[in-house]
Amino acid sequence: MTTRDYIELEELYGAHNYHPLDIVIQKAEGVWVTDVEGRKYLDCLASYSALNQGHCHPKILQAFVEQAKRLTLTSRAFRNDQLALLYKDLHELTGYDMMLPMNTGSEAVETAVKAARKWSYTVKGVPENKAELICAEGNFHGRTTTIISFSTDPQYREGFGPYTPGFVIVRYGDIDDLKSRITKNTAAFLVEPIQGESGVVIPPDGYLKEAARICKENNVLLVADEIQSGLGRSGKLFAFEHEGIRPDVVIIGKALGGGFYPVSAVLANKDVLEIFRPGDHGSTFGGNPLAAATARAALRVIVEEKLVERSRELGSYFLQRLRTIKSPHLKQVRGRGLWIGLVLDSPARPYCEVLKDEGVLCKETHEYVIRIAPPLVITKREIDWAFERIERVLTTFEPKTAPAERKGLVWQK
């Protein structure tokens, strides 16, 4: 079957809730993927940072296969050896007392919302059903019904109401706005240390540190969503470390599963997570032994292969190179670690389509931004290879101006 054959099958039988680039990937290793017709591409998206360790990492694969042969699921009605060891590994790596395992990032965010609300009632003394969570404009925390209730993106909300109450929106990076919206009923401030889906948006220096101080002063939990930004993506284990703070609650996922399995978790100290009692919350698959063994291997790879340090060093190198591009359409290059946003003056989708034809896979976000986020195992030589193609596309192509013309870009002769 050809690429077109697979695309036609997907369009015919699949729900159209994604707009993927027209490439059908069949196999992958490290930073390279191969399509059904044998063409190779360098992956500069890493499945939205779920593949920090690269595609099909052999050490994670080995742990996954060995565990799959022994035991895959017990449900939480029983205990399993791998989950106990994952608890210990995460404690030793992050310093947080406890973790609550789930499957997807959205589930972990929902878990954190429930924890913050119950903590506010049982510890802080907020009147029942009056708890409020503050969230930032431009946020992306998932797509469940509760989570879209505090999204500010119209597309995520349109047609899915009524919405869950109890959320207050503030401007991202505006500390005065945050301060003004805190009340006696505020349970938590839920924030991405770097906003990924909004286009790798970094708040002003000192914002997170001041937010942490204000939260502590007002007995409000600071909840950091590190699902995309965590586990090395920003050049630190967690992006909040760039400001030298320690949130009360940290949400992780994506790279925790190493690209093999959906694994997420909420990290916190006992004063927060001990508010849960048996039956309060749960998941049939959350914390299953296959997930736990995979996550343990994924964490070992991050530490043993110094992926955090690689992200910091190679991310700085990649940013420096990208900032040398002279294109009237490139308005800004921003990023931390191997997490970079190229801000354009016209829609980014056509550029991504042309980059695909050049052998570089990346994806637009919030229409005008190309997100660059390769696996952290990428080499300097591979960065140079990708840079040459990115520079060529950004300096050689011009956006179409006539609306009747074919969508996309044309060669500038």
N, C-alpha and C positions, 0 to 999 in steps of 0.2 A: 504493500500500500504506500502511496505517496503522501507528502505533507497535506496536499489538498484533500485527499480522501479522508484523512483523520479529522481535518477541520470540518468537513461537511458532516461527518458523523456527529461530532460534538455539537455543531450548530443545530442539527436536527433533533437530537435526543437530550441535550443538556440544557438546564436552565441558564438563561443569559444574564447571570449576575456578576460576570467578570468580563473584562475587555482585554484579553491577553494579546500579546504580539503573536503574529502568525508563524510560530516555530513550534514544532512538535518534537520534544526532547525524548530520547530513548535511553540514553545512559550518560553517566557523569562520573568524574573522579577529580578530587581536589577542586580547582577553580574552573575546570573545563567541562563543558557538556557537549554531547553529540546528538544531532537530530536524526530522524528516521532515514534520511538520505545520506548520512555519513559526514555531514558538515560539522566542523567543530567551532565552538564559540567560547569566549571567556565570560564567565558569569560575574557581572558587577551588581547583582541584586542580592544574591545569597538567600533567596526565599524570604525577603524582608528580615534579614539578620537571623534566620533560624539555622543557617549553615555557617556559623562562624568558624567551625572546625573543618569546613570543606565538605564536598560531596563524598559520601561513602567512605568516611575515614576508617582505615583498617582496624584500628584499636577499638573504636566504638562498634564497628560491625562484628568483631569477634565477641565482644561482651554481649551484644544483642543476640547473636546466634546461640551462644552457649547458654544464655539464660532462657531463650525460647525453647531449648531442648529440655530444660529442667522444670520450669514452672513459669506460667505466664500470668495467671490471674487467680486471686483468692477471694476477692472482694474484701472490704474492711471488716467483715464479720470475723475474720481471723487475722493473725499477724503474719508477716513474712520477713525473712532475714534481710533482703535487699533494702526494704524501706527503712528498717532500723539503721542500717549503715549509711543510707543517704541522709537521714536526719543528722547523723554524726558528721558526715563529710561537709554538709552545708554549714553546720555550726562552726566547725573548725576553719572553714574558708571565709565565712562572713562575720562571725562573732555573734550573730543573733541567737537567742536562746532556743527558739522553736521555729518549726515550719509546718504549714498545712498544705499537703499536696493536692493538686488538681490536674486537669488535662490540658485545656486550652488557656490562652491568655485571657480571653473574655471571662471564663469561669473563675480565674484567679482574681480578676478585677471585681466580679460579683462577690466573691468571698471577702475581699478587703472591704467592700461597701457594707456587707453584713456585719463584719467584725467591728468596723468603726461605729456603726449605729448601735450595736448591742453594748459596746464599751461605753458609749455616751450615756446610755440609760443606766447601766449597772455600776459604772465607776464615776462618771462625771456628774450624774444626776440630772440629765436633761429630761424634761417631762415626756412621757410616753408618746410616741409617734410625732414628736416635734423636732427630731434631729435633722440637721442640715449638713450637707457636704458641699464644700466650695470646690469648683472645678474651673479650669482655665479655658478661655476662648481659644478656638483652634485645636482643641484636644482631639486625640483619637485613643480610645481605650477599648474598642471593640464594637460589636454590632448587635448585641442582645437588646431586648426591649428596654431594660433598665438603663443600659449604657447609652443608647441613642437618646434617652431622655435628657442627658446633659451634654450631648453633642451640639456644636454650633454650625455644623455643616448641613444645609437644607436637604441635600440628597439622602443623607443617612436617616433623616426623620420623616420625610414626606411620604404620606400614606401609611404610616405605622403607628399613629396615635390610637388611643390616648396615651399620654406619657406619664411616667412615674414621677411623682412630686418629691420634693425634699432636696433639690439641688440649686445652687446659686452659682452664677457664672461671673468670673472676673477677667479682666484683661491680662493676658500672659505677659509676664515681665514687668507689670506695673505694681510695685509694692504698696503704693498708697491705696490703690483700688482694693487690694487684698485686705489691707488693714481696716478699711472702712466697712467691709462686708461681714466681718466677724461679729457674731452675737453670742449671747449666753447659750444658744442652742446649736452652735457650730460644733460638729463632731470631728471633722477632719478637713484637711486641704489635700485633695488628690491632684497630683501634678506629674507631668513628664519632665524630668530634668533637661531633656532636649526633646523637642517635638518632632517626631519622625514623619508621620503622614502629612503634616503641614509643610514639609519641605526642609527637614533638618534645621529647625529654628532653634537658635541658642539664646537663652535669656541674657539680659545684661549682667555683667560681672557683679557679684554680690547679691543678686536677687534671691537665690536659693538660701544663702546664708541668713539674710534678713528675714526671709519667710520662715525659716526654722526657728529663729529667735522669737518672732511674733507668735508662732504656733505654741511654742513652749510657754510664753508669757500668758497666753490665754487658755491654756490647758486644752489645746486642739491637737489632734494627731496629724503629723505630717506623713502622708502616704506617697511614696515615690513609685511611679509606674516605670519599671526598668525592663519591660518585656522586650522592646527593641534595643534600647540603649545599653542594657546591661551585659554582663559576661564578656567584656572586652571590646565591644563595638566602638566605644568612644575613646579608647586609649587608656581607660581605667577599668578596673573590674566593674564598677558602677559609675554612671555618669555623675551622680551626686558627689562623688569624691573630688571632682574638680573644684568644688567649693568648700571642701573640708567639713562637710556636715554628716550627720547620721540620722536619717529619717526614723520615725517610730515604726513604720511598716514599709516593706519593700516587696514589690510584685515582680516575679521573674517568670520567664517562659521561653518560647522560641528556641534559642541555642541550648537551653537546658536539655533538650531532647536530641541534640547533635544531628538533627536532620533525619533521624530514624523513627521518631515516635513523638506524639504530642505529650509534653510534660510541662507543667507549670507549678508554681508554688507561691505561697505568701509567707514572707519571713517577718518575724517580729519577736519582741521579748515577751516574757511570760505574762506581764501585766496586761497585754493586749490579747494574745491568743488563748490564755487560760479562761477567757469569758465563755468559750464554747464548751458545752456539755454534750455527752453522747446523745445523738439524735438531732442536735441543732443544725448540723450541716453535714454534707457528705457527697460521695460520688462512687458509683460502682467501680469505675476504672481508676479513679484518682489514687495514686500511691501503689498501683499494682507492681508486682515484682519485676516484670519486664521493663516497665517505665523506669523504675528505680535503678535497676542495673544499668540501663542505657544512660540515664542521667549521671550516674556515678562515673561512668567511662567518659562521658562528655566533659565533665568537670576536670577529670584527670588530664585530658588532652589540653585543655585550656592552660592548666598550670604547668604541666611537663614541657609543653612546646612553647611556653612563654608567649601565648597569643595576645595577651594584654600588652606586653612590651612591643610585640611586632606591630600591633595596631597603632600604638602611639608613634613609633618610629616611621613606619611606612606610610601611615596616614599623613604625617607632617610632610614627608617627601612628596606624596601624591598631591597634596594641597598646594605646595609650592610650585609644582610643575603646572598644575591646572591654572594657577593665578597668572601664569605667563601668557596665556592664550589671548590674542588680540582679536576680538570679534565684537562688532557693534551690537550684536544680539545677546552677548553674555553680560548680564548686569551685575552679577555677584557670584563669588565662589565662597561658600561657607561650610564649616564642618569641624568635627572633632574626631580624631582617630581615623579609622577607615569608614567614615560615615560623612558623606559629602553631598551638598546640594548645589547644583548649577542652576542659577536663576536666570531665566531667559525673558526676552521682551515679547515673545509670542508663544503659542502652545508648544509644549515640549514633546507631545506624542510623535509628530513627524520626525523629529530629531532621533528619537528612540528607534523608530522604524528603520531609518537610514543607518544608525549605529549597528543595528542587528545585521544588516546586509554587509557591514564592515567586519562583523565577527565579534562585536561587543554587545552583551545583553544588559540592558538597564531599563528602568521604567519611569514614566512620568508620575509625578504626584502633585496634587493641587494645581493641575493644568500647566503651570509655567515653570516647574522645577524638574530637572533630571536628578534622580537620586542615584548616587554611586555608593555601593556598599558591598564590595567583593568579600568572599571568604577571607578570614584573617590569615590563612595559610598562603596567600598570594606572595609572590616573590617580587623583588625590585625589577627584575627583568620583565616579568609579566605586566607590572605597572607601566613600564616604559612602552611596552607593546600596546597596551590599551590607550595610553596617553596619545600616542601618535595618531590613532584612529579618531579619538575624541577631538583632538585639535583639528584634524583634517575636516571632520564633519562641521564643526562649529565655525570654521573660517572659510569653507568652500561652498557651503550650501546657503541659499537664501530662501526665506519663507515665500510662499506664493502670496500674491496680493489680490488677485482676481478671485472672488468667491466662487465663480462658476468653474474654476480650474480644479483639477484633481487635487484632493487633499494630500498634503505632503510637501516635500521640498524638491527642488531641482538643482542640478549641478549649475554652479555659476561659472560660465565659460570664460 
